[in-house]
Amino acid sequence: MQEPFFYGSCFFMPVGCCFDVGYCLKFKMIEIEDKIVSEDLFDSFFCCDLSSCHGACCVEGDGGAPLEEEEIGLIEDYLEAIKPYMTPEGIASVEEQGVFEVDFEGSYATTLVEGKECAFSFREGDNTLCAIERAFRAGAIPYNKPVSCHLYPIRTIRFSNGAIGLNYHRWNICHQACINGKARGIKVYQALKEPIERVFGTEFYGCLEAADALLSKEAREEGHD
């Protein structure tokens, strides 16, 4: 991809390496308006397999789920409606510490239970699930689980110029999801259509589809060279 182009109101431009406050995106990227998208979202496959990971992402890791500042207020506002889906331990942690904590990077994250699982997680059979999402699916609240959870394995980063980077975060607990995605032909961005449209809108998702089609076309043409 050498030349920038338009798709509807979306502007595409190839990005080789983008520097921002000393941070380097070393992988091939595409710029769509103010979004800088890793080509990993188009080249890699993913389809979450709860029967294999059992919701380990709610338990494993160095901290709680990253939160946007406005999400803290939403969780606080709807906490009483979420509590029926929480564990006694999770409720106790939230009542003692609040719905968020500041993680080791100085960012907001959901409170943990004794430094382990997210306070909003609960067990159902062999699986760990999200009380916030369960309350949303039950119609108890209008807010779904935190954006960082909903978008995973896409991780976002905001640059000083206001642009937003979308990267694919690889984690060994999602190994089976990668296998499933490849077997079913589901790419990372396709697996996350709902949260992408929730956060960035349907038009942006259409731009991702257009970029995917273009990258696939170029790959086929290069294969014939």
Buried (B, 14 or more C-beta within 10 A) or exposed (E): BEEEEEBEEBBBBEBEEBEBEEEEBEBBBBBBBEBBBBBBBBBBBBBBBBEBBBBBBBBBBEBBBBBBEEBBEBBEEBBEBBBEBBBEBBBEBBEEEBBBBEBEEEBBBBBBBEEEBBBBBBBEEEBBBBBBBBBBEEEBBEBBBBBBBBBBBBBBEEBEEEBBBBBBEEBEBBEBBBBBBBEEEBBBBBBBBEBBBBBBEEEBBBBBBBBBEBBEEEEEEEEEE
